[in-house]
Amino acid sequence: MNATLLAVALSLVSAAAYASAAVAQERLAAGIPGTGNGFLRLLGSGAWWSSVGLNAAAALLHVVALKYGPLTLVQPLGALTLVAAVPLGARLAGRRVTALEWRGTGLTLIGLGALLLTATGPAPDDTLTLPEALAVAGLTVTVIGVLSRPGTRPGLRHATASGFASGVASALTQTVTVAATDRSGPPLSPQVIVVALLVAAFAVGGLFLSQTAYRGGLGAPLAVVTLANPVAAAAIGLALLGERLQGGVAGLFLAAGGAAVAAYGVVVLTRSPRDAAPVRVSASAATPDSAPGYPPSVPAQTEPAASLHLSRH
């Protein structure tokens, strides 16, 4: 199979897995009140570990896709996560997909199609040097620290931080996969080991940032994650990895137009409210709420229906 087609196929399956994990995370987060020791409670939740497993499977597929396709091709396909979450959320709520949601899906797909025309290129062969990787990591940590400060609209700020963390993790992952499979050097060089540790740190950080972001609903935070992720990754790919858009100046305008259409489609997808099924937590998994922690605990009793707010916040 053509390397580009393989990268696209793997990205599609990865997006579906990420969408399932995001819906599961939102359903758990929606039932979390404002106080309590929730981190330990989540560790004791089978549903949370299932969402972690879905994220891990999606990440593995994403890693393989990055081996066969450039960042500027693979990362924009992450917007399909929100597209896949639309019918999944509707099914869980027992309703039909609305006309507004179909419109947003269509716009997102059209925009992605334009991006794919310009981003299609050879399999990646360049990597970040160790100083470049450390500089990118340092800048990203600084940005995440600023976005994670207490203040208004923490959900969207945490979602932005999560998107940046995931996008940088993808860029660093491409360096690991290309360097580790390069037969001209050792597979476990200091560069590969250090960058792999950075990938793990940003992947875990992005997971927990998204979990806290989804406490206010799925739509707007997931949309922000979906848009911030490819922006961060594509910036690294174009600035440091020598990736280029196809078609010269015309290709640049086509990519910009496609990105704008896809972004608008994602925004449209956030405007339709929807309801999720009740989130039930087994009383046997209950833990005391006296100790401080974050995110907070989920009460042992059955929670009322959690809102899967795909609307503006």
Contacts in CASP RR format, 6 or more apart in sequence:
PFRMAT RR
TARGET T0000
AUTHOR 0000-0000-0000
METHOD contacts of the structure
MODEL  1
MNATLLAVALSLVSAAAYASAAVAQERLAAGIPGTGNGFLRLLGSGAWWS
SVGLNAAAALLHVVALKYGPLTLVQPLGALTLVAAVPLGARLAGRRVTAL
EWRGTGLTLIGLGALLLTATGPAPDDTLTLPEALAVAGLTVTVIGVLSRP
GTRPGLRHATASGFASGVASALTQTVTVAATDRSGPPLSPQVIVVALLVA
AFAVGGLFLSQTAYRGGLGAPLAVVTLANPVAAAAIGLALLGERLQGGVA
GLFLAAGGAAVAAYGVVVLTRSPRDAAPVRVSASAATPDSAPGYPPSVPA
QTEPAASLHLSRH
1 9 0 8 1.000
3 68 0 8 1.000
3 69 0 8 1.000
3 122 0 8 1.000
3 123 0 8 1.000
4 68 0 8 1.000
4 69 0 8 1.000
4 73 0 8 1.000
4 120 0 8 1.000
4 121 0 8 1.000
6 65 0 8 1.000
6 68 0 8 1.000
7 65 0 8 1.000
7 66 0 8 1.000
7 68 0 8 1.000
7 69 0 8 1.000
7 73 0 8 1.000
7 74 0 8 1.000
8 65 0 8 1.000
8 73 0 8 1.000
8 77 0 8 1.000
8 116 0 8 1.000
10 61 0 8 1.000
10 62 0 8 1.000
10 64 0 8 1.000
10 65 0 8 1.000
10 68 0 8 1.000
11 61 0 8 1.000
11 62 0 8 1.000
11 65 0 8 1.000
11 74 0 8 1.000
11 77 0 8 1.000
11 78 0 8 1.000
11 80 0 8 1.000
12 77 0 8 1.000
12 80 0 8 1.000
13 61 0 8 1.000
14 58 0 8 1.000
14 59 0 8 1.000
14 61 0 8 1.000
14 62 0 8 1.000
14 65 0 8 1.000
14 78 0 8 1.000
15 58 0 8 1.000
15 77 0 8 1.000
15 78 0 8 1.000
15 79 0 8 1.000
15 80 0 8 1.000
15 81 0 8 1.000
15 83 0 8 1.000
15 84 0 8 1.000
16 80 0 8 1.000
16 84 0 8 1.000
17 54 0 8 1.000
17 55 0 8 1.000
17 57 0 8 1.000
17 58 0 8 1.000
17 61 0 8 1.000
18 54 0 8 1.000
18 55 0 8 1.000
18 58 0 8 1.000
18 78 0 8 1.000
18 81 0 8 1.000
18 84 0 8 1.000
19 80 0 8 1.000
19 81 0 8 1.000
19 82 0 8 1.000
19 83 0 8 1.000
19 84 0 8 1.000
19 85 0 8 1.000
19 88 0 8 1.000
20 54 0 8 1.000
20 84 0 8 1.000
20 88 0 8 1.000
21 51 0 8 1.000
21 52 0 8 1.000
21 53 0 8 1.000
21 54 0 8 1.000
21 55 0 8 1.000
21 58 0 8 1.000
22 81 0 8 1.000
22 85 0 8 1.000
22 210 0 8 1.000
22 214 0 8 1.000
22 218 0 8 1.000
22 222 0 8 1.000
23 85 0 8 1.000
23 88 0 8 1.000
23 89 0 8 1.000
23 92 0 8 1.000
23 218 0 8 1.000
23 276 0 8 1.000
23 308 0 8 1.000
24 47 0 8 1.000
24 48 0 8 1.000
24 50 0 8 1.000
24 51 0 8 1.000
24 54 0 8 1.000
25 48 0 8 1.000
25 51 0 8 1.000
25 210 0 8 1.000
25 211 0 8 1.000
25 214 0 8 1.000
26 214 0 8 1.000
26 217 0 8 1.000
26 218 0 8 1.000
26 222 0 8 1.000
26 276 0 8 1.000
26 306 0 8 1.000
26 308 0 8 1.000
27 47 0 8 1.000
27 92 0 8 1.000
27 276 0 8 1.000
27 277 0 8 1.000
27 279 0 8 1.000
27 306 0 8 1.000
27 308 0 8 1.000
28 42 0 8 1.000
28 45 0 8 1.000
28 47 0 8 1.000
28 48 0 8 1.000
28 51 0 8 1.000
28 211 0 8 1.000
28 279 0 8 1.000
28 298 0 8 1.000
29 211 0 8 1.000
29 212 0 8 1.000
29 214 0 8 1.000
29 215 0 8 1.000
29 216 0 8 1.000
29 217 0 8 1.000
29 295 0 8 1.000
30 214 0 8 1.000
30 215 0 8 1.000
30 216 0 8 1.000
30 217 0 8 1.000
30 276 0 8 1.000
30 279 0 8 1.000
30 303 0 8 1.000
30 306 0 8 1.000
30 307 0 8 1.000
30 308 0 8 1.000
31 279 0 8 1.000
31 298 0 8 1.000
31 299 0 8 1.000
31 303 0 8 1.000
31 306 0 8 1.000
32 38 0 8 1.000
32 215 0 8 1.000
32 295 0 8 1.000
32 296 0 8 1.000
32 297 0 8 1.000
32 298 0 8 1.000
33 296 0 8 1.000
33 297 0 8 1.000
33 298 0 8 1.000
33 299 0 8 1.000
34 296 0 8 1.000
35 289 0 8 1.000
35 296 0 8 1.000
36 289 0 8 1.000
36 290 0 8 1.000
36 291 0 8 1.000
36 292 0 8 1.000
36 293 0 8 1.000
36 296 0 8 1.000
36 297 0 8 1.000
37 287 0 8 1.000
37 288 0 8 1.000
37 289 0 8 1.000
37 290 0 8 1.000
37 291 0 8 1.000
37 292 0 8 1.000
37 293 0 8 1.000
37 296 0 8 1.000
37 297 0 8 1.000
38 287 0 8 1.000
38 293 0 8 1.000
38 294 0 8 1.000
38 295 0 8 1.000
38 296 0 8 1.000
38 297 0 8 1.000
38 298 0 8 1.000
39 293 0 8 1.000
39 294 0 8 1.000
39 295 0 8 1.000
40 287 0 8 1.000
40 291 0 8 1.000
40 293 0 8 1.000
40 297 0 8 1.000
41 285 0 8 1.000
41 286 0 8 1.000
41 287 0 8 1.000
41 297 0 8 1.000
41 298 0 8 1.000
42 48 0 8 1.000
42 211 0 8 1.000
42 295 0 8 1.000
42 298 0 8 1.000
44 285 0 8 1.000
45 281 0 8 1.000
45 285 0 8 1.000
45 298 0 8 1.000
52 207 0 8 1.000
55 207 0 8 1.000
59 203 0 8 1.000
62 74 0 8 1.000
62 170 0 8 1.000
62 173 0 8 1.000
63 173 0 8 1.000
63 177 0 8 1.000
65 74 0 8 1.000
66 74 0 8 1.000
66 124 0 8 1.000
66 170 0 8 1.000
66 173 0 8 1.000
66 174 0 8 1.000
66 177 0 8 1.000
67 123 0 8 1.000
67 124 0 8 1.000
67 174 0 8 1.000
67 177 0 8 1.000
67 178 0 8 1.000
67 181 0 8 1.000
68 123 0 8 1.000
69 121 0 8 1.000
69 123 0 8 1.000
69 124 0 8 1.000
70 119 0 8 1.000
70 121 0 8 1.000
70 122 0 8 1.000
70 123 0 8 1.000
70 124 0 8 1.000
70 237 0 8 1.000
70 241 0 8 1.000
70 243 0 8 1.000
71 124 0 8 1.000
71 170 0 8 1.000
71 171 0 8 1.000
71 174 0 8 1.000
71 233 0 8 1.000
71 234 0 8 1.000
71 236 0 8 1.000
71 237 0 8 1.000
71 241 0 8 1.000
71 243 0 8 1.000
72 115 0 8 1.000
72 118 0 8 1.000
72 119 0 8 1.000
72 234 0 8 1.000
72 237 0 8 1.000
72 238 0 8 1.000
72 243 0 8 1.000
72 245 0 8 1.000
73 116 0 8 1.000
73 119 0 8 1.000
73 120 0 8 1.000
73 121 0 8 1.000
74 170 0 8 1.000
75 167 0 8 1.000
75 170 0 8 1.000
75 229 0 8 1.000
75 230 0 8 1.000
75 233 0 8 1.000
75 234 0 8 1.000
76 112 0 8 1.000
76 115 0 8 1.000
76 116 0 8 1.000
76 119 0 8 1.000
76 230 0 8 1.000
76 234 0 8 1.000
76 259 0 8 1.000
76 262 0 8 1.000
77 112 0 8 1.000
77 116 0 8 1.000
78 226 0 8 1.000
78 229 0 8 1.000
78 230 0 8 1.000
79 108 0 8 1.000
79 112 0 8 1.000
79 226 0 8 1.000
79 227 0 8 1.000
79 230 0 8 1.000
79 262 0 8 1.000
79 266 0 8 1.000
80 108 0 8 1.000
80 112 0 8 1.000
81 222 0 8 1.000
81 226 0 8 1.000
82 108 0 8 1.000
82 219 0 8 1.000
82 222 0 8 1.000
82 223 0 8 1.000
82 226 0 8 1.000
82 266 0 8 1.000
82 269 0 8 1.000
83 105 0 8 1.000
83 108 0 8 1.000
83 109 0 8 1.000
83 269 0 8 1.000
85 218 0 8 1.000
85 219 0 8 1.000
85 222 0 8 1.000
85 310 0 8 1.000
86 97 0 8 1.000
86 101 0 8 1.000
86 105 0 8 1.000
86 269 0 8 1.000
86 310 0 8 1.000
87 97 0 8 1.000
89 274 0 8 1.000
89 276 0 8 1.000
89 308 0 8 1.000
90 96 0 8 1.000
90 97 0 8 1.000
90 101 0 8 1.000
90 274 0 8 1.000
92 276 0 8 1.000
92 277 0 8 1.000
92 308 0 8 1.000
93 274 0 8 1.000
93 275 0 8 1.000
93 276 0 8 1.000
93 277 0 8 1.000
93 308 0 8 1.000
95 274 0 8 1.000
98 272 0 8 1.000
100 268 0 8 1.000
100 271 0 8 1.000
100 272 0 8 1.000
101 269 0 8 1.000
101 272 0 8 1.000
103 265 0 8 1.000
103 268 0 8 1.000
104 265 0 8 1.000
104 266 0 8 1.000
104 268 0 8 1.000
104 269 0 8 1.000
105 265 0 8 1.000
105 269 0 8 1.000
106 265 0 8 1.000
107 261 0 8 1.000
107 262 0 8 1.000
107 264 0 8 1.000
107 265 0 8 1.000
107 268 0 8 1.000
108 261 0 8 1.000
108 262 0 8 1.000
108 265 0 8 1.000
108 266 0 8 1.000
108 269 0 8 1.000
110 258 0 8 1.000
110 261 0 8 1.000
110 262 0 8 1.000
111 257 0 8 1.000
111 258 0 8 1.000
111 259 0 8 1.000
111 261 0 8 1.000
111 262 0 8 1.000
112 258 0 8 1.000
112 262 0 8 1.000
113 258 0 8 1.000
114 254 0 8 1.000
114 255 0 8 1.000
114 257 0 8 1.000
114 258 0 8 1.000
114 261 0 8 1.000
114 262 0 8 1.000
115 255 0 8 1.000
115 258 0 8 1.000
115 259 0 8 1.000
115 262 0 8 1.000
117 246 0 8 1.000
117 251 0 8 1.000
117 254 0 8 1.000
118 245 0 8 1.000
118 246 0 8 1.000
118 247 0 8 1.000
118 251 0 8 1.000
118 252 0 8 1.000
118 254 0 8 1.000
118 255 0 8 1.000
119 245 0 8 1.000
119 246 0 8 1.000
119 255 0 8 1.000
120 246 0 8 1.000
121 246 0 8 1.000
124 174 0 8 1.000
124 178 0 8 1.000
124 241 0 8 1.000
124 243 0 8 1.000
125 178 0 8 1.000
126 178 0 8 1.000
126 241 0 8 1.000
126 242 0 8 1.000
126 243 0 8 1.000
127 174 0 8 1.000
127 175 0 8 1.000
127 178 0 8 1.000
127 179 0 8 1.000
127 191 0 8 1.000
127 241 0 8 1.000
128 136 0 8 1.000
128 171 0 8 1.000
128 172 0 8 1.000
128 175 0 8 1.000
128 195 0 8 1.000
128 236 0 8 1.000
128 240 0 8 1.000
128 241 0 8 1.000
129 191 0 8 1.000
130 190 0 8 1.000
130 191 0 8 1.000
130 194 0 8 1.000
130 195 0 8 1.000
132 240 0 8 1.000
133 172 0 8 1.000
133 175 0 8 1.000
133 191 0 8 1.000
133 194 0 8 1.000
133 195 0 8 1.000
133 198 0 8 1.000
134 194 0 8 1.000
134 198 0 8 1.000
136 168 0 8 1.000
136 171 0 8 1.000
136 172 0 8 1.000
136 236 0 8 1.000
136 240 0 8 1.000
137 168 0 8 1.000
137 172 0 8 1.000
137 198 0 8 1.000
137 202 0 8 1.000
140 164 0 8 1.000
140 165 0 8 1.000
140 168 0 8 1.000
140 202 0 8 1.000
140 232 0 8 1.000
143 161 0 8 1.000
143 164 0 8 1.000
144 161 0 8 1.000
144 164 0 8 1.000
144 165 0 8 1.000
144 209 0 8 1.000
145 161 0 8 1.000
147 157 0 8 1.000
147 158 0 8 1.000
147 160 0 8 1.000
147 161 0 8 1.000
147 164 0 8 1.000
148 157 0 8 1.000
148 158 0 8 1.000
148 161 0 8 1.000
148 209 0 8 1.000
151 157 0 8 1.000
153 313 0 8 1.000
154 212 0 8 1.000
154 213 0 8 1.000
155 212 0 8 1.000
155 213 0 8 1.000
155 215 0 8 1.000
155 216 0 8 1.000
155 221 0 8 1.000
155 313 0 8 1.000
156 213 0 8 1.000
156 220 0 8 1.000
156 221 0 8 1.000
156 224 0 8 1.000
156 313 0 8 1.000
158 209 0 8 1.000
158 210 0 8 1.000
158 212 0 8 1.000
158 213 0 8 1.000
158 221 0 8 1.000
159 209 0 8 1.000
159 210 0 8 1.000
159 213 0 8 1.000
159 220 0 8 1.000
159 221 0 8 1.000
159 222 0 8 1.000
159 224 0 8 1.000
159 225 0 8 1.000
159 228 0 8 1.000
160 224 0 8 1.000
160 225 0 8 1.000
160 228 0 8 1.000
161 206 0 8 1.000
161 209 0 8 1.000
162 205 0 8 1.000
162 206 0 8 1.000
162 207 0 8 1.000
162 209 0 8 1.000
162 210 0 8 1.000
162 213 0 8 1.000
162 225 0 8 1.000
162 228 0 8 1.000
163 206 0 8 1.000
163 209 0 8 1.000
163 210 0 8 1.000
163 224 0 8 1.000
163 225 0 8 1.000
163 228 0 8 1.000
163 229 0 8 1.000
163 232 0 8 1.000
164 228 0 8 1.000
164 229 0 8 1.000
164 232 0 8 1.000
165 202 0 8 1.000
165 203 0 8 1.000
165 205 0 8 1.000
165 206 0 8 1.000
165 209 0 8 1.000
166 202 0 8 1.000
166 203 0 8 1.000
166 206 0 8 1.000
166 225 0 8 1.000
166 229 0 8 1.000
166 232 0 8 1.000
167 202 0 8 1.000
167 228 0 8 1.000
167 229 0 8 1.000
167 230 0 8 1.000
167 232 0 8 1.000
167 233 0 8 1.000
168 202 0 8 1.000
168 232 0 8 1.000
168 233 0 8 1.000
168 236 0 8 1.000
169 198 0 8 1.000
169 199 0 8 1.000
169 202 0 8 1.000
169 203 0 8 1.000
169 206 0 8 1.000
170 229 0 8 1.000
170 233 0 8 1.000
171 232 0 8 1.000
171 233 0 8 1.000
171 236 0 8 1.000
171 237 0 8 1.000
171 241 0 8 1.000
172 195 0 8 1.000
172 198 0 8 1.000
172 199 0 8 1.000
172 202 0 8 1.000
173 199 0 8 1.000
174 241 0 8 1.000
175 191 0 8 1.000
175 195 0 8 1.000
176 192 0 8 1.000
176 195 0 8 1.000
176 196 0 8 1.000
176 199 0 8 1.000
179 189 0 8 1.000
179 191 0 8 1.000
179 192 0 8 1.000
179 195 0 8 1.000
180 187 0 8 1.000
180 188 0 8 1.000
180 192 0 8 1.000
181 187 0 8 1.000
210 221 0 8 1.000
210 225 0 8 1.000
211 295 0 8 1.000
212 294 0 8 1.000
212 295 0 8 1.000
213 221 0 8 1.000
213 224 0 8 1.000
213 225 0 8 1.000
214 221 0 8 1.000
214 222 0 8 1.000
215 295 0 8 1.000
216 309 0 8 1.000
216 313 0 8 1.000
217 307 0 8 1.000
217 308 0 8 1.000
217 309 0 8 1.000
217 310 0 8 1.000
217 313 0 8 1.000
218 308 0 8 1.000
218 309 0 8 1.000
218 310 0 8 1.000
219 269 0 8 1.000
219 270 0 8 1.000
219 308 0 8 1.000
219 309 0 8 1.000
219 310 0 8 1.000
219 311 0 8 1.000
220 270 0 8 1.000
220 309 0 8 1.000
220 310 0 8 1.000
220 311 0 8 1.000
220 312 0 8 1.000
220 313 0 8 1.000
221 313 0 8 1.000
222 310 0 8 1.000
223 266 0 8 1.000
223 267 0 8 1.000
223 269 0 8 1.000
223 270 0 8 1.000
226 266 0 8 1.000
227 263 0 8 1.000
227 266 0 8 1.000
237 243 0 8 1.000
238 244 0 8 1.000
238 245 0 8 1.000
245 251 0 8 1.000
245 252 0 8 1.000
245 255 0 8 1.000
247 254 0 8 1.000
269 310 0 8 1.000
270 310 0 8 1.000
270 311 0 8 1.000
270 312 0 8 1.000
271 310 0 8 1.000
271 311 0 8 1.000
271 312 0 8 1.000
272 310 0 8 1.000
272 311 0 8 1.000
273 307 0 8 1.000
273 309 0 8 1.000
273 310 0 8 1.000
273 311 0 8 1.000
274 307 0 8 1.000
274 308 0 8 1.000
274 309 0 8 1.000
274 310 0 8 1.000
275 305 0 8 1.000
275 307 0 8 1.000
275 308 0 8 1.000
276 305 0 8 1.000
276 306 0 8 1.000
276 307 0 8 1.000
276 308 0 8 1.000
277 305 0 8 1.000
278 302 0 8 1.000
278 303 0 8 1.000
278 304 0 8 1.000
278 305 0 8 1.000
278 306 0 8 1.000
279 298 0 8 1.000
279 303 0 8 1.000
279 306 0 8 1.000
280 302 0 8 1.000
280 303 0 8 1.000
281 298 0 8 1.000
281 299 0 8 1.000
281 300 0 8 1.000
281 301 0 8 1.000
281 302 0 8 1.000
281 303 0 8 1.000
282 300 0 8 1.000
283 300 0 8 1.000
283 301 0 8 1.000
285 300 0 8 1.000
286 300 0 8 1.000
287 297 0 8 1.000
289 296 0 8 1.000
289 297 0 8 1.000
END
